[in-house]
């Protein structure tokens, strides 16, 4: 079974870890304060999880989840993630991250910035437009009427395929937005952002998206 390296143990990172362990994945999780500060979370997660540094989590993961504030994306270690699928959950909150002109002016996307920082990795967007608490509560079996859908986006087909499988295991349908250049459609303040929606509703919301300039 795949090991997920998770860099970032905040609300989203912790919830992805819980869902991953519940679905049989091994988890190596890191935060910015050191492995010892994750003792309670690891004890809750059980024997499939351990705490590590960001470099160790990146090296240990077959696939790596990056879930840190956008302002810290340049701190993500590059070499341990080389050649790997990297799931980016990040969102741009200028109130927290400071102004990023390339995003404000529509010249870049959140996940596109991470892909530039990790040129030897295959970045794919995931889990950015769902409230953390819903990750472990809103999933339902495939084929369930009204099943919630989540979006993904990447320049790499194998990365999209992995996230599609992961979403399905967690209980969600998938809509592929397309390349990272289109991933703005599921960013903050867009119609698809953090609202429960079926696959058809998500497709419609993505089509309604408009590029926003701050």
C-alpha positions, 0 to 999 in steps of 0.5 A: 500500500502507498505511503503518504508523506504529509508536509503540514499537520494543520486542519487539512493535513491532519484530516487527510492523515486520518482518512488515509489511515482509515483507508489502509495507507501508511502516513509519515507526517511533518510540521514546522515545529518538529516531530515531537509536537505531533505525538498526540496526533500520531498516537491517535492515528495508530501504528500506520503513522509516524512523525518526521521532519519535512525532509524525512516525510518527503523522502518516505512518501511514495506520494507527498501531500503539501499542505502548508500556508502558501507563504511558506511554499518555498520552504518545501524541500525540493530534492526529497520530492523529486520524481514524485506526485505531489498533492497541493492543498494550498489556497491563497489568502492574501490576508495571511500570505501577503500579496502575490502579484502574479496571482492577483494579476491572473498570471499564475495559479497557487499550484502552478507556483508550487510546480515551479518550485518543484520542477522535478515533481508532478504537482496535482491539486487536491483537497483545496476546496473542501472544509477540513472537517468534511474530509472524514464525514462527507465521503460515501460509496461510489454510486451513492446518489448525490455523492459529493465531488471534488476537483483536481488539476495537473499537467500530469495524467498519472497524478490526476489518476492517483488523486482520482483513486484517492478521492474515490477511496475517501468517498468522493467523485472526481472532476478533472479541471485540466492543466494547472493553468486552469486550476484557478477555477477552483480557488478561493472566491470561485463558485466551486470553492468549499461548497458541497456539490455533486459531479454535475454541480461541480462541472457547472460551477467550474464553467461559471468561474471568472478570473478574479483580480484583486 
